[in-house]
Amino acid sequence: MTVKTEQPKTMREVLGMLESRLNGKRVFRYMDDSCITEISAERFFHDIRAAAAVLRKGNLAGRHIGIMGRNSYGWLVSLCAVFRTESAAVLLDREISSGELSARLRKTDVSGIIYDSVAADTVRDADLTGRITGIPMEELFDDEEERGGDPASQMSVVSWENYEKQEGQGKCTAGHSGDSLACIFFTSGTTGESKAVMMSERGLTAGICHRINNRGFHSLLAVLPFHHLSGFSSVLNALYLGAEVCIATDIKYFYRYLEAMKPDYVFVVPSMLRMLARKLKNGGPNGRNLGWDLHLINCGGADFRPEFLQMLLERNITVLQGYGASEAGAIGFLWEMTPERPDTIGKPPAEIKARVIDGELYVKSDAVMTGYYGDEEETVKVLHDGWYATGDLCRVDEEGFLYLTGRRKNLIVLANGENISPEEIERKLLYEYDDISDVVVCAEGDLITAQVYPGYPDGCTAKEKTIIQERIREEIRQYNESEPVYRQIMKICFPEGPAGKTSSGKLLRRRVQEEQKDEH
C-alpha cells in the first residue's frame, strides 16, 4: 500500500523536507574565473540558518525583506533565509534605478534589504537611511575558517529537525500558515503598470513541489534572473526533483558554463535558444563536439522559433516549450515540441485547469497569485473565483491543444523574455521632460522606439523645432542612462502633426503605430 506524503504548506516546511532528502548530496556548483565551487546540502542548509540568525538579530523576522543582486549562491541562501524566518521576500531587479528602487520598497512596506556588491551603489543612492535596514549579502555568512573546518563534516550531525528543537520553535510561528504571504515580485499587469505580485506560502510551495518536468535531468544550468519567479522557482524545483543546480553568475560566460560544468538541462529565453542553435549546428550529439552534454532545453518567454527544432532533435536534444505567467504562479504548461505541432503550447498539465473565455486564456491552480499588493482594483480585474485572466488570446483545436494568437493588451514582449510596459515609459517621459507633449512607445523587432510629439510653442520656426528635438534626444539619452538596457529607447521619431486621440483624450496607439509603419 502506497502512503501519500503530505504536501508542505509553507516554504519553511519545504526547506525541512529538502534537507532530509538531499543530505549527503552536492546541490550547487558555480564558477569564479576558472575555478568551480561545489556546495553540499549540509553547507547550504547551514548557511541558511546562519543567514536567518542575522535576520532575527536585526529584528527582521516576520517582516518584508528585499533581495537585490546578481544570480549567485548567496542570493539563493538569502531567499531561503527569508523563508526560514517566515518573512516575505520582496524580489528586486538589480538593474532598476535608485529612484525606482526607493519607490518599490515603499510600495511593498519593506523593513530590510539584502544586497550584493553589484547592487550596492543603487541601494546607497536610494537613500534608505533611517527607514530601511540594509544588509550586505556577505555579512549573512561566516567564512569557512570561522566555522573551524569543513561545514559538511560538522553540520551533517545537526538535522533541520534537531535545529528546530534547539531554537525552541515549531514548524511555524503562531498565525503563520499556508495562507500567509511568502513572496512579492514585480511584473507588468494588464494595464501596463508594474505591479507587485503576491504569492502565498501555499501557492509558492505548490509551484515548487511538483513533477511536471518528469524527464529525469541531473543538472540544471540556472540562467534566468532569480528576481523573476521562473528564475528562482526552477532552481528550487530542481532540488525538489533531486537534481543539482549550476549557477550562471554572469551570462556572458554561458558557453563556458556549458563546457566546464556540463549541465544536461537549461531553461532559456528564445534569444538564447537561437544562440544555442547556431553553436549546436556543428556541435554533434548533445553538443559533445563543443565539450557539452546537453540533453534538455526549456524555452519560455516570447514566441518560440520553430525552425530550430528539427536541427536540435537531430542532435539528441529535447526541446520543451514552457508557457506561463508570473501571476499564474510557478506551475505552467510544459510541452515537448514536435515537428507536427511546432506552434502549440500544448495541453495543461494535471496541476492546471485552463479554459478560453471570449478568446482569452484563463488558468487556475494552487499556485495562482493571491493578488497585487496594495492594489485591489487591479486584482479584481484579473482574478475571478480563483481563475487568472492571462491577457493572452488563445484558440483550442479539436484535440485540445492550445495556441496563442496575440496579447490582450499592449504589453511588449522582447525575445529575451523581458516584458515592457509602454505606458510606464511614456508616463515617465511625460512627467520628467516638459518639451514632450505626447509620446507613444512601441517596438520594432527587439528595439524600443518612441514616437515623440514635442510641445512646440506657437510660431515656432524650423530652426527652433530642430533645437527642441535635439534637446529631447538629450533628455531621452539621460533617461536611458537610468534604465536597464532592455528598457532603453533605441530609436526616436518626430511625426508631423498632433498625435491621434479619442474624444476623451486617450491616445490612439494602434493608429500611431500604423502611421509609423507607413513611414517605413
N, C-alpha and C positions, 0 to 999 in steps of 0.2 A: 504494500500500500504506500503510495507516494504522499508525503506530508507537505502541504503547501506552505512555503515560507512567507511569513507576514511581510508585506511591503513596508519599508521605512516611511515614516510620515514627516520627518524633519531631516535637514541636512546634517545635523549632529548625529542622528542615528545612522545616516548613510556613511559618515566617516567611521563610525564604530564598526559597521559591517565590513567596510573596505579594509580596515586594518586586520580584522580576523581572517579575511580571505587572502590578503596579499602578503601576509607575514612570511619573511624569508625570500621574497622576490625582489628583483630590480624593477623599479617602477618608472624612473625617468633617466634620460640621458640628454645632455646638451653640450654644445661646443663653445669654447672660448679660444679664439685663434685656432690653433691646430690641435688643441687638447680636448678630449672628451671626458666630461664629468659624469659619473654614474651615481645615481641616488637609490638607495634601498628603501623599502617600505618602512623599515624601522627608523631610518633617518628622517623620512618625510613626516611621519606622524609625531616624532619628537619635535621637529621644527614647528609643526602646527601648534603643539602645546606650548612651546617656548614663546611663540608669537602671540598666542591667546593670553598668556600671562602678562605680556607687555600691555595689551589692550585693557585687561582688567585693572592693572596698576594705574593706567591712565583714566580710569573711571569711564571707559567707553563701552563696556559690556551692555548689550541690550539696546544700543543706540544705532544711529545710521552712520556708517563709516565708508568714506570714499576710498577708492583704489585707482591710482593713476600711474601708468608706466608702460614700458615696452613688454612684449611677451617674455617671460622669464620664469624660472623656478620660484624665485622669490615672490612673483606676482601670484602664482598659484597657492603658495603657502599662505600668503596674506589673505586671499579669498577664503581659504578653508579655516583660517584662524577666526575670521569674522563669523563664519558659520558656527565655529566651535563655541564662541561666546554668545550665540543666539542673538547676534546683532543682524542688521540688514545691510548688505553690501550694496554700495552705490558705485556703479562701474563707469569710468570716465575715460574718454578718448584722450590720449596724451597729445594729440595734435591740435586740440582746441585752444583758443586764445585765453589769456588770463581773465579777460572780462567775461567771456562765456563760461569759464570755469567758476568764477565767483557767482554768476547768475544761477548756474546749475546746482551749486552747493546750497545756495539759499533756497532754491525751489524745492529741494528734497530734504531740507532740515538736517543737513549733515553736521555731526558733532566733531568728527575727526577725519583726517585724510592720510592714508598711507601712500607714499610716492617714492619713486626711484630717482636716480641721478638725472635721467633723461627728462623727467617732468619737473625737476627742482626749480628751474628758473620760472616756469609758468606758475607754479604754486606760490613762489616768492612774490611774483608780480601781481598775483591776485589779492595780496594784502589781506590775509586772513587773521592777522594778529588780534588776539583778544576774543575772537569769535569762534574759531575752529582750531582744534589741536592738530598740529602737523607732525607726522611720524615718518622720518626717513626709513625706507624699507630695510636698509641694512641694520638698523637698530632693533629690528624684530628678532634677530638671530644671534646666538652665541657662535663664536668660531670654534673650530674643532679642538684647538688647544685648551680653550676654557672648559670644554666638556671632559677633558682629561683622557682622550683616546678615541677609539673608533666608536661612533654612536651606535652602530648596529650591534656591536658586542655588548654594549651596556643596555640599550633600550629594548632589546628583544625579551628581556625578563620582566618588562613592565608593560602589560597589555593595556589597551584603551579602557577596558572594563575596570581593571585594577586602578588605573589612574583616576577614573571617575570616583572610585571609592575613596582614594587618597584626598581628593578635592572635597569630599563630602557632598557631592552633588549627584542628583539622579539623572535620568535620561534627558529631562528638560526642566527648566525652571518653571515656577508657578505662573500660569497664564500663557505660557508659550506652547503652541500646538501646531498642527499641520496647516491651520488657517492663518498663522502668523506671517508677517511679511519677511521674506528671505532675501530678496534682491530687487534692485531698481537699476534699470539701464535705459539709455536714451535712444530713441529711434524716431523716424518720421511717421506721422499719423495720416489719416485720410484727408485732413485739411492742409497738409504740408507743414504744419508746425512740428518742431521737435518736441516729443512728449516723453515723460518719464514712465516707463512701463513697469508695473508692479507684478512680481511673481511671489506666490505664497510658498511656504515650506513644502506643502504637499504637491503643488504644481511643479516645483523645481525637482523634487525627488522623482516624480513621475517621468520627467523629461530626461533623467539620468539613468534610472534603474529600469531599462528596457532592453530588449534584444531584437529591435527592428533590423539592425545590421547584424545578420547571423552568418556572415561569410567567413568567420574564423580567422581574422587577421591577427598578426602577432605584435606589430609595432606601428603606431600612428605617428606620422610627422605632423606636429601641431603648427599650422601655418596661419590660420585665421586669427585676427586680433582677439585677444582674450576679453576685451571690453564688450565684444559682441556676444550675444547669447550662444550662437553656434560655435564660437571660439572656445569658450571655457567648458560648455556642456559636452562637446565632443571629447574633450580630454577626460572628464570625469566618467563619461560613458565608457570610454576605452578601458579605464581602470576597473569599472564595474564588470566588463566583459573579460577581465583577466589579462589584458594586453598591457604593454608598456608604452610610454609616450616619449618621443624625441621632440624636444622643444626647439622650434626655429626662432632664435632670438633676433635674427636680422635677416630679412627676406632676401637681401642681395646675395646671401650665401646659400640660397635654396638648393642649387645643384651640388654644392659641396656637402650639404647635409645628406642628400640622397646617396652620395657616394661613400661618405665616411661612416654614417650610422645605419645605412641600408634598411630603412623602414619599408614595409611591404604595403602600406596603406597611407594615402594622403588625401586630405579634404581641401579642395581648392576652389577658386572662382574661375569663370571662363577665360579671363585673360591669361591666367597661369596655366590653364589647360592647353591653350594654344601654344604657349612656350614649351610645355612638356611634349606636345605632339611634334613640334619641329625638331626637338632633341631626339625623340624616340624614332624618328623616321629611319635613321641608320643605327639605332641603338640595340637591335637584336631582341630576342625574347626577354621580357621583363626588364629591358634596359641593361642587360648584362655587359654589352659591349662598352657601356659607359661606367661600369662598376656599380650599377644599381641592382636592386632586387625588388622591383615594384610590381605588385600584383593587382592592386585595387585603387581606383581613383573615384572619389566622390566629388561631383561638380555641382555646386549650388550657386545661387545669386542670379545674375542676369541670364538672358537666353543662352541655351546650350548650342554649341556649334557642331551639328551632326556630321559634318564632313570629316571630322577627325575619328569618328567612331570605328569605322572598318579597319583603319590602319592600327588603332590601338588593340582591337580584338585580335588581329593577326599577330600581335606581339605578346599574346597571352595576358593581356591586361583587361580586367573587367571594369567597366565604367558605370557608375551609379549616378543617376540624376536625382539630386536632393532638392526637394521643394518644401518651403515652409515660410513662416512669417514670425517676426520677433514676438508679436502679440499672441501668436498661436502657441508659443512655448517651444520647448526643445524636442517635442515629438513631431516629426514631419514625414512627408512622403519620401520613400527611398526606392526608386525604380531602377532595375538593372536594364540598361539601354540595349536595344536590339536594332539591327538594320531595318526590320519590318516596321517598327514604331519609333523612329528617332526623335519625334517631337512631342511625345506624351510625358506627363509627369506621373503616369501610371495609375494605380488604384490605391486608395487609402489603406494603410496597414490596419490590423485589428484594433490597435490602440486609438484610432481616429475615426470619427464619424464625419462624413462630408455630404453636402448637398448643394445644389445650384438653384438659387432663387433669383428670378429676373436676370438671368445671365451672370450672376455674381457668385463666386465660390464662398461658401460658409463652412467652417470646420468647428468641431467640438471634441475636446479630450480633457483628461485630468490636468494636462499641462497648460491649458489656456490661461492667459493673464487674468488677474483679478480686476485690473483697470489701470487708468492713468493716474499717477499720483497727483492729488490736488486738482483734478480736472474731471469732475463728474459729468459735465456737459458733453465732453468728447467721448467719455467712456460709454455713455448710453447710446451713442451713435453707432458703435461697432459691436457691442456685446448685447445679445438678445437671448435670454434664458440659457446662458452658457455657450451659445453659439457665437463665434467670432466672424464678422463680415470682413473678409480679407481685402476687399477692394480690387480683386483680380477678376476679370471677365473670363468665363470658362464655359466649355461645352463638354458634353459626355457622349461617347459613341455607343453603338448598340451593344458592345461588350463591357461597358462600364469603365473604359479608360478615359481619363480626364485630360483636356487640352486647354492651356491658357491662350487666350486670344487678345489680351490687352490689359491696360490698367484702368481702373475706375476713375482715378483722379490724375493729377498732373505730375505725380512723383517721377523723377528721373532716376533710372537705374543704370549705373555705369557697368561696363564689362568687368571691372574689378570687384563688383558686388556692393559697392557703396551706393546708398540711397541719398539723393539730393532733393531738398525741398526748394523749388524755385521761389516760392512766396517768401520764404525765410531770408534768402539772399536779397530779394527785391526790397523787403521791408528794411533791412539793414542799410542798404544803399540810400534809400529814400530818407531814412531818419538821419543819416550822418552827413549827407552831401547836398547842400542847398541848390547846387547847379542842376541837379537831376529832378525833373518834373514827374516823369513816369519811366518805368523800366520793366521789361519782360525778359526773364531769364529762361533759357531753354538749352537744348543740347544739339550739337552736330556731331554725330558719332559719339565719341567719348570726351568731346571738348565742351565745356560750359561756355555759352555765349550770352551776350546781353544786348538787347535792342534798347538803346537809351534815347529818351526824349528829353533834351535839355530844356531848362526854363529860360528861354531867350527873352530878354526884355523887349518891349515894343520898339520898333525902329532899329533893331539890331542889324548891323552891317555884316557882310560876308566875312570880313576880317575879324570882327568881334565874335562871330559864331565860331570861327576857327580857334580863337583864343579860348573860348569856353569849352569847346570839345577837347582841346589839349589839356585843359585843367581837369576835366572829368577823367581823361585817361590816366592822369597822375593820381587822382583820387582812387581810381579802381586799382592802380598799382599798389597804393597804400593798403587798400582792403585786402588784396591778395597776400600781402606780407603777414597778415594776421590770421590767415586761414590755412587749413590743410590743403595739400596740392589738389586733391580731387574736388575741392570746393572753389578753386580759383577760376576766375573768368579769363578765358584764353582768347576771346575774340569780342570786339566791341563794334557795333554798328549804330549809325545815327540816321534813322529813317527820315524822309521828308514828311512834313505834316504831323498832325497830332496822333496819338495812339487811339485806336478804335475802342470805344466804350459802349456799354449798355446805357439805357436811360437812367439807371440807378447809379451810374458812375463806375461800374466794375469793368475791368479790362477784358476785352475780347481776345483772350490768349490765343485761341486757335487761329483767329484771323491774322493776328500779328505774326504767328509762326508761318502761316501760309504765305504771307507777304514776304517774309524773309526768304522762303524757298524760291519764290518767283524771282527775286532779285539775283539768284544764282542760276 
